[in-house]
Amino acid sequence: MIGAILAGGYGKRLKPITDHIPKTLVEIKDNYTIMDRQLFDFKNIGIKDVYIMSGYLSEKIEDRYRDYNEINLHYLREEKPMGTLFSLKNLMENIDDDVIIRNGDTVTDINFKNFVETAKNKNYGMLMYVTKMKSPYGIVEFSGDKIYNFKEKPELDYYINAGIYYIKKSIFSAFFREYIEKDIEKSVFPYIVKNNEMGVYSENALWIGIDSEKDLSTIRNEYKCREDTLFGYVKHIYNSNNRKIDEYYIRSGEDIKINEKGIIKMNYGTGYINNDKYDGSKIFTVEEPFNISAYENTCIDIIKF
């Protein structure tokens, strides 16, 4: 299995930040870029080779990761924008295995192990991660001429393409057909759908496409006091009474030991703390290291004594 990152965009909506660096090298916290996070995801599911499909300021990417030795990085540089279909055809001419492809401007907490296992166990040639669409505007609900509710940018009952794909080697040939359009969403994807070769994967987890200063502010705020881990993340925060709280996010299927003590408040999730089942509503008090087995994505707060 190969990893690949589409990293050739100009990032025009993030100017002037992207005047001197490509968007994928924008920092989401000090010395931690979007691509750092994406390579972290790939490394944690055992991927050894990642192809960077670069273009604009590609030399900046190569300079940053020149001494990176945790994954073998391969660069496919475009001298001028040729469209995502050209990029993927170029990629597929250089690999001989299934591939996970992701857009170079997304950060997500989805469980990539589950994503890969789901893709391998389905008969589809391609699996697309989809996420619920969030309204860019506040929603006004009214009857007649009277407003009765206002929802600030709610999630809608629609799903969007989240820019993460598992593509099996068996359907690479679909990308080499003749198409008029240069972008995969308008060319090869409709063909794959028509041939019943595309499935969807959905998971309730953080996903942000960083396409504007507001998106960047959102992800940087998320990363205040946050440390990414093999099982999810840990945040070190304080409540209104200045009591320290460690927030743990544990992906589904993970079994971890936590060396903390305090009052555990469940935010959401199901599984076991030691031998006690939790369901998102219980409060536990622990005075020694404990184990968590997460059946689904879990978030807990540990309020220190």
C-alpha positions in Angstrom: 0.0 0.0 0.0 1.3 3.4 -1.1 0.5 6.9 0.3 0.2 10.0 -1.9 -0.4 13.7 -1.4 -1.8 16.2 -3.9 0.3 19.2 -3.0 0.5 21.3 -6.2 -2.0 24.1 -5.5 -1.2 27.8 -5.3 -3.2 28.4 -2.1 -4.4 31.7 -3.4 -7.0 32.2 -0.6 -4.3 32.0 2.0 -2.2 34.8 0.6 0.1 36.4 1.7 1.1 33.3 3.8 1.4 31.3 0.6 3.4 33.9 -1.3 6.6 32.1 -0.1 5.5 28.6 0.9 3.0 26.0 -0.6 -0.2 25.6 1.3 0.7 22.1 2.6 3.7 23.7 4.5 1.4 26.1 6.4 1.9 25.6 10.1 -1.1 24.5 12.2 1.1 25.0 15.3 4.7 26.0 15.9 6.9 24.0 13.5 4.1 21.6 12.7 2.7 21.8 9.2 -0.3 20.3 7.4 2.0 17.9 5.7 3.7 17.0 8.9 0.3 15.8 10.2 -0.4 13.9 7.0 2.9 12.1 7.0 2.2 11.3 10.7 -1.1 9.6 9.7 0.6 7.6 6.9 3.4 6.4 9.2 1.0 5.3 11.9 -0.7 2.8 9.5 2.5 1.3 8.4 3.0 3.1 5.0 6.6 3.1 3.9 6.5 5.0 0.7 4.7 8.3 0.1 4.5 10.2 -3.3 4.3 14.0 -3.2 2.6 15.4 -6.3 4.0 18.9 -6.1 4.1 22.0 -8.3 4.0 25.5 -6.9 7.2 26.1 -4.7 7.8 22.4 -4.7 11.5 23.0 -3.8 10.3 24.3 -0.4 8.7 20.9 0.3 11.8 19.0 -0.8 14.0 21.3 1.4 11.9 20.8 4.5 11.9 17.0 4.2 15.4 16.5 2.9 16.6 14.7 6.0 13.2 13.1 6.8 13.9 9.3 7.2 10.7 8.0 8.8 9.1 7.3 5.4 10.5 7.1 1.9 9.4 10.2 0.1 9.2 10.4 -3.7 8.5 13.6 -5.6 6.5 14.0 -8.8 6.9 17.6 -9.8 4.8 19.5 -12.3 6.4 22.5 -13.9 2.9 24.0 -14.6 -0.6 23.0 -13.4 -1.9 20.1 -15.5 -5.0 19.2 -13.4 -5.6 16.4 -10.9 -6.3 13.8 -13.5 -2.8 14.3 -15.0 -1.3 14.1 -11.5 -2.9 10.8 -10.7 -2.1 9.3 -14.1 1.6 10.3 -13.5 1.4 8.7 -10.0 -0.1 5.4 -11.3 2.6 5.1 -13.9 5.1 5.0 -11.1 3.5 2.6 -8.6 2.3 -1.0 -8.6 0.1 -1.2 -5.5 -3.1 0.1 -4.0 -2.8 3.7 -2.9 -4.3 6.2 -0.4 -4.5 9.6 -1.9 -5.3 12.8 0.0 -5.5 16.5 -0.8 -2.6 18.4 0.7 -4.8 20.9 2.6 -6.8 18.6 4.9 -6.4 17.7 8.6 -8.5 14.9 10.0 -8.8 12.6 13.0 -10.5 9.7 11.1 -9.4 6.2 11.9 -7.2 5.4 8.9 -6.8 1.8 10.0 -10.6 1.4 9.8 -10.7 3.2 6.5 -8.1 0.9 5.0 -9.7 -2.3 6.4 -13.1 -1.2 5.1 -11.7 -0.5 1.6 -9.9 -3.9 1.4 -13.0 -5.7 2.6 -15.4 -4.1 0.1 -15.7 -5.1 -3.6 -15.4 -1.5 -4.7 -12.4 -0.4 -6.7 -12.3 2.9 -4.9 -13.5 4.1 -1.5 -14.1 7.9 -0.8 -14.2 9.4 2.6 -17.2 11.7 2.9 -18.0 14.1 5.7 -21.2 16.1 6.6 -21.4 19.5 5.0 -21.4 22.5 7.3 -23.4 25.5 6.2 -21.2 28.5 5.5 -24.1 30.7 6.7 -26.5 30.9 9.6 -29.8 29.2 9.0 -33.1 31.1 9.6 -36.2 29.0 10.4 -39.5 30.9 10.1 -43.2 30.4 9.6 -45.1 33.1 7.7 -43.3 36.3 8.6 -42.2 35.2 12.1 -38.8 33.8 12.8 -38.9 31.0 15.4 -35.3 29.8 15.4 -31.8 30.6 14.2 -29.0 28.1 13.8 -25.4 29.3 13.4 -23.7 27.4 10.6 -25.2 24.0 11.4 -24.3 20.6 9.9 -26.6 19.8 6.9 -28.0 16.5 5.8 -25.6 16.4 2.9 -22.2 14.9 2.6 -19.2 16.3 0.7 -16.1 14.8 -0.8 -13.4 15.1 1.9 -10.5 14.6 -0.5 -9.3 11.2 0.9 -9.4 8.1 -1.4 -8.4 4.5 -1.3 -7.9 3.4 -4.9 -7.1 -0.2 -5.7 -4.6 -1.2 -8.4 -7.4 -3.1 -10.2 -9.1 0.2 -11.4 -6.0 2.2 -12.4 -6.9 1.7 -16.0 -10.0 3.9 -15.5 -7.7 6.9 -15.1 -6.1 6.4 -18.5 -9.2 6.7 -20.6 -9.8 9.8 -22.7 -11.5 12.6 -20.9 -12.3 16.2 -21.8 -12.1 17.5 -18.2 -8.7 17.7 -16.4 -10.0 17.3 -12.8 -10.8 13.9 -11.4 -14.2 15.0 -9.9 -15.5 15.9 -13.4 -13.8 13.1 -15.4 -12.8 9.7 -14.0 -15.0 9.8 -10.9 -18.3 9.9 -12.8 -17.0 7.0 -14.9 -16.1 5.0 -11.8 -19.5 5.7 -10.3 -21.3 4.7 -13.5 -19.5 1.4 -13.3 -20.5 0.8 -9.7 -16.9 0.8 -8.5 -17.0 3.6 -5.9 -18.1 3.3 -2.3 -18.2 5.7 0.6 -16.7 5.7 4.1 -18.0 8.0 6.8 -16.9 8.6 10.3 -17.8 11.2 13.0 -14.4 12.8 13.5 -12.6 16.1 13.0 -12.1 17.1 9.4 -11.0 20.5 8.2 -10.2 21.5 4.7 -7.9 24.5 5.1 -8.9 26.8 2.3 -9.1 30.2 4.0 -7.8 32.3 6.8 -10.9 31.4 8.8 -10.2 27.6 8.3 -6.6 28.2 9.3 -7.7 30.0 12.5 -10.0 27.2 13.3 -7.4 24.5 13.0 -4.8 26.5 14.9 -7.2 27.0 17.7 -7.8 23.3 17.7 -4.1 22.7 18.1 -3.6 25.0 21.0 -2.2 22.7 23.8 -2.8 19.6 21.6 -0.4 16.8 21.0 -1.1 14.1 18.3 -0.6 10.6 19.4 -0.8 7.1 18.0 -4.2 6.6 19.5 -5.7 10.1 18.8 -4.6 13.1 20.7 -4.2 14.7 24.2 -5.0 18.3 25.1 -3.8 20.0 28.3 -6.2 22.7 29.3 -7.7 24.5 32.3 -11.3 25.0 33.3 -12.9 28.2 34.6 -11.8 27.3 38.2 -8.2 27.0 36.9 -8.2 23.2 37.5 -6.0 21.3 35.0 -7.9 19.0 32.6 -6.3 16.5 30.2 -8.6 15.8 27.3 -8.0 12.4 25.6 -9.4 11.5 22.2 -9.1 7.8 21.5 -10.0 6.3 18.1 -12.3 3.3 17.9 -10.6 0.0 18.3 -7.7 1.3 20.4 -6.7 -0.2 23.8 -4.5 2.2 25.8 -3.1 2.7 29.3 -3.4 6.1 30.8 -1.0 7.1 33.6 -3.3 9.7 35.2 -5.5 10.0 38.2 -8.5 12.2 38.8 -12.2 12.4 37.9 -13.0 11.1 34.5 -15.9 12.8 32.7 -17.1 11.0 29.5 -17.8 13.4 26.7 -18.8 10.7 24.1 -18.0 7.2 23.1 -18.5 3.6 24.2 -16.2 1.0 25.6 -14.6 -0.1 28.9 -12.5 1.7 31.6 -10.7 -1.2 33.2 -13.7 -3.6 33.5 -16.4 -1.0 33.8 -18.5 -0.2 30.7 -18.9 3.5 29.8 -21.4 5.0 27.4 -20.8 8.7 27.4 -22.7 9.5 30.6 -20.8 8.0 33.5 -18.3 9.7 35.8 -15.4 7.7 37.1 -12.8 8.4 39.8 -9.4 6.8 39.4 -6.4 7.0 41.6 -3.9 4.9 39.6 -3.1 4.1 36.0 -6.1 2.6 34.1 -6.9 1.0 30.8 -9.4 2.2 28.1 -10.8 0.0 25.4 -12.6 2.2 22.9 -15.4 0.5 20.9 -16.1 3.8 19.0 -14.4 7.2 18.9 -14.1 8.3 22.5 -13.4 11.6 24.2 -12.8 11.9 27.9 -11.8 14.7 30.3 -9.6 13.8 33.3 -10.0 16.5 35.9 -7.0 16.5 38.2 -7.4 16.2 41.9 
